[in-house]
Amino acid sequence: MVCQTDKFLSQMVALSPSDGYYSLMETDALKRYSVLEVVLLAIFALGLALSQVVVKVRSRMVLDEPVELPWAGIAAPLPLGGSWETAGGWRFERSDNAFVLLARLRAPRREMNVRWRYALCDEPTDPEAAMRQRAEAAGGQFLPLGTISGAVEMYFGRIVAPTESGEDFLVGIAPLELGRRLELHITYRGDPDVAENAFRAMTAAVAYEHPELLAAGVERMRRFVDEYIGRPLAENEQTEAAFLIKDAANRPLGYAIHRVFAFEDGDNGGHRRVTRRQFEAAGGIYAESDLWLDGAEGGFTWTTQIWPPRSSQPRRAELRTGAAGRIAVQANAERPRMLQRTPMLLPDIFLSALAGAMAAAEDPEIVIDVLEGSGYVVPVRLSRIDPDTSPVQSEQPMIIIRADYLSGPDTFIDFVFDASARPVGRLEQQPRRSVRLWEATSPQRLQVLFQDRFEPHGRQNTRSDIL
C-alpha cells in the first residue's frame, strides 16, 4: 500500500507546474488565441480587399466615343452617363487660339471639371517646364506623375495650389506635329485617386493620326512663299485692287483697297509693303493695315489700326516676328502676347493672293492657319468648289475658291475668279449677318461714291508717300 501511494505521489510530482499539466493548458490557450488572430487578420484583409474593389468601382469611368476634330487628326473622349454633363463638341476659343472640349461632374461629395485643349500656336515650351510655370503663376507646386503612352505621349502631374474652394488640379501636355499641342486639364474636389484614374483612362483613349490636310497646307504654303513672297522683285513693282462692298440687294456698304509696293534691296531679297484700307458705312468703322515683309528672311512687321464710330483714337495692334519663329503681339487694348509661327501660318492680308494661286494651279483641299491683324489665329480650309454650290451667281464661267473658317459653322469666303483666274470679287458669309458681296472696281469710282469717307485717316499711299 505504501508502495502504491509513493508511486502515485511520484506521478503527481512529475506533473508539477514546471512541466506536464500546466504546459498543456498554456498550449491550448495559445492555439485558441492564434486562431482568433488569424480570423481577425483574415477579416481585416477581406475588408481591405473589398474597400479596394469599392474604390476601383467608384473610380472606373465609362467613356463616350472620342469626339473628332477631323481636319486636325485628333479625337478625345469624355465621360459618359451618371452625373456627367458635356458642352457638346469641340468649341473654338478665339482669345486662346485653341479648341476646347468640356465636361463636368456634379455629385455628392465629388466635383470634377474636364477640359481638353487643342492649342494652335503655343510657344514650344518643354511640357514639364510649362506646367511648373503654371504652378508658380498660381502660387502652388507641381508634382510630376510621369508619362502616359498611347496614340499620344502625355506628360502629366498634379498642381497643388491654394484655392478658396479647395480644388486640386491634374494637368497633362502632349506635343503634336506641326506646332500643335494637346492638353488635358482636370479640376477636382474629392478623392484624388478617382481623378487620377479618370485622367489616365481618358488619355489612353485618345485617337490620333497624321493630319493630312494640315500637311498639305504646309506644302502649299512652302510653294506660295517661293512663288509669290520669295520671288525676285521687279523694279518699282506696284499692284492695286479695289472692291465695292455691297449687300444682297446691291446697295453699297463700304469699300476695300489692297495695294502692294516692292522695294529692291540688292542681294538681300528686297522688301514688300502690303496695305489694306477698308470702310464699313453701316458701323462707321474704318481700318488701315500695313505689313512690311522682309523678302530674304520672311519676317514681317504688321500694324493694324481700327477707328470705331465717332472716335479720334484707333484701336491699334502690332505684330512683329522675332527669333525662333515667335511672333510678338502688342495691342493698346490688351496685355502683350507671344505666338509661335507654325509652318502653315499666313497673315490674312495675303489670303486672297493664296486663293488666286490655288485658282490658277488647281490645287487640292488644304488647311492653313490664318493670322488676323489683331494677333489671333483661325484655322481655315481652302478648296475649289463647284460654282453651282456657291451663292454667287454669274452667267460667265467662274472659278471659286472657298475659305471655310473652322472656328464656327456657316462662316466662309468665296473668292471668285474668271476663267483666267483673275479676281472679280468675293462673297462673305457669317452667322447672324447678311451676306456681303465684294465687286472689283476702281479707286476712282470709290472716291466718287464715298467722297470724304474715302481713306479719311491715311494718306492715299502713292509711291511718293512711301519713298
C-alpha positions in Angstrom: 0.0 0.0 0.0 2.8 2.3 0.8 4.5 1.5 -2.3 1.4 2.4 -4.4 0.9 5.6 -2.5 4.5 6.6 -3.1 4.1 5.7 -6.7 1.0 7.9 -7.0 2.8 10.8 -5.3 5.8 10.4 -7.5 3.5 10.7 -10.5 1.9 13.8 -9.1 5.3 15.3 -8.6 6.1 14.5 -12.2 3.1 16.7 -13.2 4.3 19.8 -11.4 3.8 23.3 -12.9 7.3 23.3 -14.3 6.3 20.6 -16.8 3.4 18.5 -17.8 -0.1 19.6 -16.8 0.2 23.4 -16.9 2.3 23.3 -20.1 -0.6 21.5 -21.8 -3.1 24.2 -20.7 -0.9 27.0 -22.0 -0.5 25.4 -25.3 -4.3 25.0 -25.8 -4.8 28.7 -24.8 -2.1 29.8 -27.3 -3.8 27.8 -30.0 -7.1 29.4 -29.3 -5.6 32.9 -29.4 -3.7 32.2 -32.6 -6.8 31.1 -34.4 -8.6 34.2 -33.2 -5.8 36.4 -34.5 -5.8 34.7 -37.9 -9.6 35.1 -38.2 -9.3 38.8 -37.3 -6.5 39.2 -39.8 -8.5 37.5 -42.5 -11.5 39.7 -41.8 -9.2 42.8 -42.0 -7.7 41.6 -45.2 -11.1 40.9 -46.7 -12.3 44.4 -45.7 -9.2 45.9 -47.2 -9.8 44.0 -50.4 -13.4 45.0 -50.5 -12.5 48.6 -50.0 -10.1 48.4 -52.9 -12.8 46.9 -55.0 -15.2 49.7 -54.0 -12.5 52.3 -54.9 -11.9 50.7 -58.2 -15.7 50.5 -59.0 -16.1 54.2 -57.9 -13.1 55.3 -59.9 -13.9 53.2 -63.0 -15.1 55.6 -65.7 -17.4 54.9 -68.6 -16.2 56.9 -71.7 -18.1 58.0 -74.7 -16.7 57.6 -78.2 -13.8 60.0 -78.8 -15.0 63.3 -80.2 -13.3 64.1 -83.5 -11.7 67.3 -84.8 -11.3 65.7 -88.2 -9.0 68.1 -90.1 -6.6 68.0 -87.1 -6.4 64.2 -86.9 -7.3 64.2 -83.2 -10.2 62.6 -81.3 -10.6 62.9 -77.5 -13.1 61.1 -75.2 -15.4 62.5 -72.5 -17.0 60.7 -69.6 -20.5 59.3 -70.2 -23.6 58.9 -68.1 -24.4 59.4 -64.5 -24.0 62.9 -63.2 -21.7 64.0 -66.1 -22.7 66.9 -68.3 -21.0 67.9 -71.5 -20.9 71.1 -73.5 -21.3 69.5 -76.9 -18.4 69.1 -79.4 -15.1 70.9 -79.8 -15.6 74.7 -79.4 -13.2 77.4 -80.7 -11.9 79.9 -78.1 -10.6 82.8 -80.1 -8.9 84.6 -77.3 -6.9 81.4 -76.5 -6.1 80.4 -80.1 -7.4 76.9 -79.2 -10.2 74.4 -79.5 -11.7 73.1 -76.2 -13.8 70.1 -75.3 -15.6 70.3 -71.9 -17.4 68.1 -69.4 -18.2 68.4 -65.7 -19.4 66.1 -62.8 -21.7 67.3 -60.1 -22.2 64.5 -57.5 -22.5 64.4 -53.7 -19.0 65.0 -52.1 -17.4 65.0 -55.6 -16.9 67.6 -58.3 -14.8 67.3 -61.4 -14.3 69.5 -64.5 -12.6 68.1 -67.6 -11.1 70.4 -70.3 -9.4 69.1 -73.4 -7.4 71.8 -75.2 -6.1 71.6 -78.8 -3.6 74.5 -79.0 -2.8 76.0 -82.4 0.3 78.1 -81.8 1.5 77.9 -78.2 5.2 78.5 -77.7 7.1 75.2 -77.9 8.0 75.0 -74.2 9.1 71.7 -72.6 5.9 70.1 -71.1 7.3 69.9 -67.5 8.7 73.4 -67.7 5.3 74.7 -68.9 3.5 73.0 -66.1 5.9 74.3 -63.5 5.4 77.8 -64.8 1.7 77.4 -64.4 2.1 76.1 -60.9 4.3 79.1 -60.0 1.8 81.5 -61.5 -0.9 80.0 -59.3 1.3 80.2 -56.2 1.4 76.5 -56.0 3.6 73.4 -56.5 3.9 71.0 -59.4 4.2 67.3 -58.5 5.1 65.2 -61.6 3.3 61.9 -62.1 5.1 60.6 -65.2 4.1 59.9 -68.8 1.1 58.1 -70.3 1.9 56.5 -73.6 -0.7 55.7 -76.3 -1.7 57.3 -79.5 -0.1 60.4 -78.0 2.6 60.6 -75.3 1.3 62.8 -72.5 3.5 64.1 -69.6 1.3 64.9 -66.6 1.3 65.8 -63.0 -0.6 67.4 -60.1 -0.7 71.1 -59.3 -1.3 71.8 -55.7 -2.3 75.4 -55.2 -4.2 77.3 -52.6 -7.8 77.9 -53.7 -10.9 79.2 -51.9 -12.9 76.2 -53.0 -10.3 73.6 -52.0 -9.8 72.3 -55.6 -6.7 70.4 -56.9 -5.6 70.1 -60.5 -4.2 67.5 -62.8 -2.6 68.8 -66.0 -1.1 66.9 -69.0 0.6 68.1 -72.2 1.3 66.1 -75.3 3.3 67.8 -78.1 1.9 67.0 -81.6 3.1 67.5 -85.2 3.3 70.9 -86.9 3.5 73.0 -83.8 0.2 71.7 -82.3 -0.3 70.6 -78.7 -2.9 68.6 -76.9 -3.6 69.3 -73.2 -5.9 67.7 -70.6 -6.9 69.7 -67.5 -8.9 68.1 -64.7 -10.0 70.2 -61.7 -11.4 68.1 -58.9 -12.6 68.2 -55.3 -12.7 64.8 -53.6 -10.8 61.5 -54.0 -7.5 62.2 -55.8 -7.3 58.5 -56.9 -10.6 58.8 -58.7 -9.4 61.9 -60.5 -6.1 60.3 -61.5 -7.7 57.2 -62.8 -10.1 59.3 -64.8 -7.1 61.2 -66.2 -5.3 58.0 -67.2 -8.4 56.4 -68.8 -9.2 59.4 -70.9 -5.6 59.9 -72.1 -5.3 56.2 -73.0 -8.5 56.5 -75.2 -7.2 59.4 -77.3 -7.1 58.7 -81.1 -4.6 60.4 -83.3 -3.5 60.2 -86.9 -1.3 62.2 -89.2 -3.2 65.4 -90.2 -3.2 65.1 -94.0 -4.9 68.5 -94.6 -2.5 70.4 -92.4 0.4 68.6 -94.1 -1.0 69.6 -97.5 -1.3 73.2 -96.1 2.4 73.2 -95.2 3.4 72.1 -98.6 1.2 74.6 -100.4 2.5 77.4 -98.1 6.1 76.5 -99.0 5.3 76.8 -102.7 3.3 80.0 -102.2 6.3 81.6 -100.3 8.7 80.6 -103.1 6.4 81.7 -106.0 4.8 84.8 -104.6 6.5 86.2 -101.5 10.1 85.0 -102.2 10.2 85.6 -105.9 12.6 88.3 -107.3 11.1 91.7 -107.2 10.6 93.8 -110.4 11.9 97.3 -110.2 9.3 99.7 -108.8 6.7 96.9 -108.7 3.3 98.1 -107.6 -0.2 96.5 -107.7 -3.6 97.7 -106.6 -7.0 96.0 -106.2 -10.2 97.9 -105.3 -13.6 96.5 -104.2 -17.0 97.9 -103.6 -18.7 96.1 -100.8 -22.5 95.6 -101.3 -25.4 93.8 -99.7 -27.6 91.2 -101.5 -29.8 94.0 -102.8 -26.8 95.6 -104.5 -26.7 98.6 -102.1 -23.2 99.9 -101.2 -22.0 99.1 -97.7 -18.4 100.1 -97.9 -15.1 99.5 -99.8 -11.7 97.8 -99.5 -8.4 98.6 -101.3 -5.4 96.4 -101.4 -2.0 97.7 -102.5 1.4 96.1 -102.8 4.6 98.1 -103.1 8.0 96.4 -103.8 11.4 97.7 -102.8 14.6 96.2 -104.3 17.5 95.8 -101.9 20.3 94.3 -103.8 21.3 90.8 -102.6 19.0 91.0 -99.5 15.9 90.0 -101.4 14.2 93.4 -101.0 11.0 94.3 -99.1 7.3 94.5 -99.8 4.8 96.8 -98.2 1.3 95.4 -98.3 -1.6 97.7 -97.3 -5.3 97.3 -96.9 -7.9 100.1 -96.4 -11.4 99.1 -95.5 -14.6 101.1 -94.6 -18.0 99.9 -93.5 -20.6 102.6 -93.7 -23.2 100.7 -91.6 -21.0 100.7 -88.5 -18.9 103.7 -89.4 -15.7 101.7 -89.0 -12.6 102.5 -90.9 -9.5 100.2 -90.7 -5.9 100.5 -92.0 -3.5 97.6 -92.2 0.2 97.9 -93.2 2.6 94.9 -93.4 6.3 95.2 -94.1 7.7 91.9 -95.4 11.4 91.0 -95.5 11.8 89.1 -98.7 15.0 87.3 -97.6 14.2 86.4 -94.1 10.4 86.0 -94.4 9.9 88.1 -91.3 7.4 90.9 -91.0 6.1 93.8 -89.0 2.3 94.3 -89.3 0.4 97.2 -87.9 -3.4 97.4 -87.9 -5.5 100.4 -86.8 -9.3 100.5 -86.4 -11.2 103.7 -85.8 -14.6 102.9 -84.2 -17.5 105.3 -84.9 -17.0 108.9 -83.6 -13.6 108.1 -82.2 -10.4 110.0 -83.0 -8.1 107.4 -81.4 -7.8 104.0 -83.1 -7.5 100.5 -81.6 -4.0 99.5 -82.6 -2.2 96.2 -82.8 1.4 95.5 -83.9 2.7 92.0 -84.8 6.4 91.5 -85.1 8.3 88.3 -85.9 11.4 87.5 -83.9 13.8 84.7 -83.2 12.9 81.0 -83.3 9.6 81.8 -85.2 8.0 83.7 -82.3 5.5 86.5 -83.0 5.1 89.3 -80.5 1.7 90.9 -80.3 1.4 94.3 -78.8 -2.1 96.0 -78.7 -3.2 99.1 -76.9 -6.3 97.3 -75.6 -4.7 94.2 -74.0 -1.5 92.8 -72.5 1.4 91.8 -74.7 1.3 88.2 -76.0 3.6 85.7 -77.8 2.6 83.3 -80.6 4.5 80.6 -82.3 4.7 80.7 -86.0 3.5 77.4 -87.5 4.7 76.2 -90.9 1.2 76.7 -92.4 0.6 80.2 -91.0 -0.4 83.0 -93.3 -1.3 86.6 -92.5 -4.8 87.2 -93.7 -3.7 90.1 -95.8 -2.3 87.5 -98.2 -5.3 85.2 -98.2 -6.8 86.5 -101.4 -3.4 86.1 -103.2 -3.1 82.4 -102.0 -6.7 81.8 -103.2 -5.7 83.2 -106.6 -2.6 81.0 -106.7 -4.8 78.0 -106.0 -7.3 79.0 -108.7 -4.6 79.1 -111.3 -2.9 75.9 -110.2 -6.0 73.7 -109.4 -4.6 72.7 -106.0 -6.3 70.1 -103.8 -8.0 70.9 -100.5 -5.8 72.2 -97.7 -6.0 73.6 -94.1 -3.8 76.5 -93.0 -3.6 78.9 -90.0 -4.8 82.4 -90.9 -3.3 85.1 -88.7 -5.5 88.1 -88.2 -4.3 91.6 -87.8 -5.5 91.5 -84.2 -3.0 88.8 -83.4 -5.4 85.9 -83.2 -5.2 82.7 -85.3 -8.0 80.8 -87.0 -7.7 77.5 -89.0 -9.1 77.8 -92.5 -9.9 75.1 -95.0 -9.3 76.2 -98.7 -10.7 74.2 -101.5 -12.0 74.7 -105.1 -15.8 74.2 -105.1 -18.4 73.7 -107.8 -19.7 77.2 -108.8 -23.3 75.8 -108.6 -22.9 75.2 -104.9 -22.0 78.8 -104.2 -24.5 81.6 -103.5 -22.6 83.6 -106.2 -24.5 83.7 -109.5 -23.0 84.5 -112.8 -23.6 83.7 -116.5 -19.8 83.7 -117.1 -17.5 80.8 -116.3 -16.2 81.1 -112.8 -13.6 79.6 -110.6 -14.4 79.7 -106.9 -12.0 79.0 -104.0 -13.9 78.7 -100.7 -12.2 79.6 -97.4 -14.1 77.8 -94.7 -13.3 79.3 -91.3 -13.2 76.3 -89.0 -13.8 78.4 -85.9 -17.6 78.0 -86.3 -20.4 76.9 -88.7 -21.5 78.8 -91.8 -18.5 81.1 -91.8 -16.8 81.3 -95.2 -15.5 83.5 -98.0 -16.0 82.5 -101.6 -13.2 84.1 -103.7 -14.4 84.5 -107.3 -12.2 84.4 -110.3 -12.9 84.4 -114.1 -11.8 81.6 -116.3 -8.3 83.0 -116.5 -8.0 83.1 -112.7 -8.3 86.9 -112.5 -10.1 88.1 -109.4 -13.6 89.5 -110.0 -15.0 89.6 -106.4 -15.9 87.6 -103.3 -18.8 86.7 -101.1 -18.6 86.8 -97.3 -21.0 84.7 -95.1 -21.1 84.9 -91.3 -23.8 83.7 -88.8 -26.4 86.3 -87.8 -25.1 88.7 -90.5 -26.4 89.3 -94.0 -24.3 88.2 -97.0 -21.8 90.8 -98.2 -20.5 90.9 -101.8 -17.3 92.4 -103.0 -17.3 93.7 -106.5 -14.0 94.5 -108.3 -13.9 98.2 -109.3 -11.5 101.2 -109.5 -10.3 103.5 -106.7 -11.7 106.5 -108.7 -15.2 105.1 -108.5 -14.9 104.5 -104.8 -13.7 108.0 -104.3 -16.7 109.4 -106.1 -19.1 107.2 -104.1 -17.6 107.8 -100.6 -16.0 111.3 -101.1 -14.6 112.4 -97.7 -15.0 108.9 -96.2 -12.6 107.6 -98.8 -9.4 106.8 -96.8 -10.1 109.5 -94.2 -7.3 108.8 -91.7 -4.5 107.8 -94.0 -2.7 109.2 -97.0 -3.5 107.9 -100.4 -0.4 105.6 -100.3 1.0 106.6 -103.6 4.6 105.6 -104.1 5.8 109.2 -103.4 4.2 108.9 -99.9 6.3 105.9 -99.1 9.7 106.8 -100.6 
